[in-house]
Every structure is written in structure tokens, then in C-alpha cells.
Amino acid sequence: MPDPNPISRRDTLRAAAGAAVFAGGKVPLGMATTEFRKHSNADLAREFREAGIRIIQLFLTQTDSNYWRYNSRSDLAGMTPGRASEIAGIYRSAGMSIHSIGVYTNLIHPDEAERKANLAYFEAMMKVGVAMGVRVFISEAGHYRPDPPVEGYHWREDVWRRMTATGKELARAADAHGATVLLEPYFEGFLATAKRTRMFLEEVGSPRIRALLDPANLLEANDLEEMFQQLQPWIDCFHAKDRKLHVVRGVGAGQGDLDYRKFVTLAAERKPGVPLIMEYVGAETYRQALAHLRGVVRSAGLSEA
């Protein structure tokens, strides 16, 4: 019986060419500065340069720029445009690019005044980014636990409506500053699955609000293929950490149950050029995670960008 779906010679050549391009693909690797709290920016730039790190995700956690507060906000009065530009120059003069700035304020808080204050803080961070020449900002939806507890709080209809409205406000602020916000899903939060994140992004409906995929955050909820299937069009950055199944605490790359070779392969194939930013590691642990990730990249037939 003849093959009902014959593959033409052109298809074969096209597939072979695609495989050759993929096999020679380059994966950009970077590092989040979050846990390097005992370094000044100049010290950290020297440390990363020696390690061959050329991309950073900047969190304002260094000794001379200690402003970052997870799920909250801080007073940015000391982060003047001149100081912001100076910090960015420290990294760039060491041969590094700043891909994005970490914000991670609380966007889901039910109190309107608190939410507005957090949105104002987010916009202030955008202004810091503009002074640094950085236009990409990352955040989770934020975390809120009612007291007394409310079962299934994150899944309530009123919470969904409030969050989508907040997402649209954030999109307007981003548009005003020429910025893009990448939201990171997490299995214990509002953006608990890849599908829910995709539905949220579709409802907000702005090119200014996109996704950062951290597969370790969705390990309990989705397989890697599902994550990419749902979020591929929106992904502008990856986080490269790890997690054991059935455990909340994240760990450095290679210390958990994530199939890193499959992750790196899918990232290079589906989102070429999008950086993998290592996190959950600091001065004592980042070299091990970096060596693991570089080894996985090589074993997948790829190279570091």
C-alpha cells in the first residue's frame, strides 16, 4: 500500500537543515543577582566577569543598592536616575548586559489602596529601568492569604476579575514607559498552571504583559511539553532553578527532579535566543549550578551564547 502521507525530498531536506541549525544552536545563560547580598555592584561585576557570565537579571539586593523587598515595596528615593545609570554602567563596563529588573511586588492584594501603592512602586521601578536603559521587568502575581483562611482563594471569580483589571493597569503603565512586564507562574499562587497563565495573558490582552517560564515552579502541575505548548508565544525569559517533586522549596539547577536536558533542548528549539537566567544560588553555590547548566547545554549538542 502506498504511503498516504508521503514525505517529499524537499521536506526531508528542510527537516535536515532545521536539525543542523538546532544542533549548532546557542543558548544564552545568565544569572539573577538576588542572593548576592554581600557584594557591592562593582564586586559582583568582577565576580561574574571572572566566571564568564555575560547576562544578568538585576535585583536591587547589593550592599550599595539594597532596595528589593519580595512581595512588597520599598522607598526608591535614593535610586536617582544618576545612581541608576551609574549601576548599569558598572555591569556594562565589565562586558555584561542587563536583561531585566526584578520587581516582585504584590499585585493580588485585595485592599485597593495597597494595590495602588504597589502599582505605583512598580511604575517607579520602570523609571529606574529607563535610567538604566532596561525595559523588561519581572514579577509574580504576588501572594496573599486571607485571615481567616478562605478555601480556594486564588480561584475565586472576584479574585480573577480583580487581577485581570490590575494586569490591564500594569499594561498601561508599561506602555507609558515603553516597558514589558514578564509574569512568572508558580504552582502555589494565582498563576498556578501554564494554562491558567495563558488564559490570564489572553484576557489582559496586551503585548506589554508577557511570561517568564520557570519550569521548576510548575513541576507539580504540568509536564515540560505542556508548559511550552501553553505559553510558547508569550515566553521572553526562562528561570533556571530546580525543585524536588512534592517539595515547596526551590534549589539550584541540577539539585532537583527537573529534566534539565529536555528543558534546555525545548528552550533552544522553541524559543531560540531567549535567555536562561539562573537563580536560587549565591556566592557559595552558583558555580556548581553554572557548571551543571553548561554541561547540559553541551550534552544537548548546543553551546552557550
C-alpha positions, 0 to 999 in steps of 0.5 A, spaced: 500 500 500 502 506 498 504 511 503 498 516 504 502 521 507 508 521 503 514 525 505 517 529 499 525 530 498 524 537 499 521 536 506 526 531 508 531 536 506 528 542 510 527 537 516 535 536 515 537 543 515 532 545 521 536 539 525 543 542 523 541 549 525 538 546 532 544 542 533 549 548 532 544 552 536 546 557 542 543 558 548 544 564 552 545 563 560 545 568 565 544 569 572 539 573 577 543 577 582 538 576 588 542 572 593 548 576 592 547 580 598 554 581 600 557 584 594 557 591 592 555 592 584 562 593 582 564 586 586 559 582 583 561 585 576 568 582 577 565 576 580 561 574 574 566 577 569 571 572 572 566 566 571 564 568 564 557 570 565 555 575 560 547 576 562 544 578 568 537 579 571 538 585 576 535 585 583 536 591 587 539 586 593 547 589 593 550 592 599 550 599 595 543 598 592 539 594 597 532 596 595 528 589 593 523 587 598 519 580 595 512 581 595 512 588 597 515 595 596 520 599 598 522 607 598 526 608 591 528 615 593 535 614 593 535 610 586 536 617 582 536 616 575 544 618 576 545 612 581 541 608 576 545 609 570 551 609 574 549 601 576 548 599 569 554 602 567 558 598 572 555 591 569 556 594 562 563 596 563 565 589 565 562 586 558 555 584 561 548 586 559 542 587 563 536 583 561 531 585 566 529 588 573 526 584 578 520 587 581 516 582 585 511 586 588 504 584 590 499 585 585 493 580 588 492 584 594 485 585 595 485 592 599 485 597 593 489 602 596 495 597 597 494 595 590 495 602 588 501 603 592 504 597 589 502 599 582 505 605 583 512 602 586 512 598 580 511 604 575 517 607 579 521 601 578 520 602 570 523 609 571 529 606 574 529 601 568 529 607 563 535 610 567 538 604 566 536 603 559 532 596 561 525 595 559 523 588 561 521 587 568 519 581 572 514 579 577 509 574 580 502 575 581 504 576 588 501 572 594 496 573 599 492 569 604 486 571 607 485 571 615 481 567 616 483 562 611 478 562 605 478 555 601 480 556 594 482 563 594 486 564 588 480 561 584 475 565 586 471 569 580 472 576 584 479 574 585 480 573 577 476 579 575 480 583 580 487 581 577 485 581 570 483 589 571 490 590 575 494 586 569 490 591 564 493 597 569 500 594 569 499 594 561 498 601 561 503 603 565 508 599 561 506 602 555 507 609 558 514 607 559 515 603 553 516 597 558 514 589 558 512 586 564 514 578 564 509 574 569 512 568 572 507 562 574 508 558 580 504 552 582 502 555 589 499 562 587 494 565 582 498 563 576 498 556 578 498 552 571 501 554 564 494 554 562 491 558 567 497 563 565 495 563 558 488 564 559 490 570 564 495 573 558 489 572 553 484 576 557 489 582 559 490 582 552 496 586 551 503 585 548 506 589 554 504 583 559 508 577 557 511 570 561 517 568 564 517 560 564 520 557 570 519 550 569 521 548 576 515 552 579 510 548 575 513 541 576 507 539 580 502 541 575 504 540 568 509 536 564 515 540 560 511 539 553 505 542 556 508 548 559 511 550 552 505 548 548 501 553 553 505 559 553 510 558 547 508 565 544 508 569 550 515 566 553 521 572 553 525 569 559 526 562 562 528 561 570 533 556 571 532 553 578 530 546 580 525 543 585 524 536 588 517 533 586 512 534 592 517 539 595 515 547 596 522 549 596 526 551 590 534 549 589 539 550 584 539 547 577 541 540 577 539 539 585 532 537 583 527 532 579 527 537 573 529 534 566 534 539 565 536 536 558 529 536 555 528 543 558 534 546 555 533 542 548 525 545 548 528 552 550 533 552 544 528 549 539 522 553 541 524 559 543 531 560 540 535 566 543 531 567 549 535 567 555 536 562 561 537 566 567 539 562 573 537 563 580 536 560 587 544 560 588 549 565 591 556 566 592 557 559 595 553 555 590 552 558 583 558 555 580 556 548 581 549 550 578 553 554 572 557 548 571 551 543 571 547 548 566 553 548 561 554 541 561 547 540 559 547 545 554 553 541 551 550 534 552 544 537 548 549 538 542 548 546 543 553 551 546 552 557 550 551 564 547 
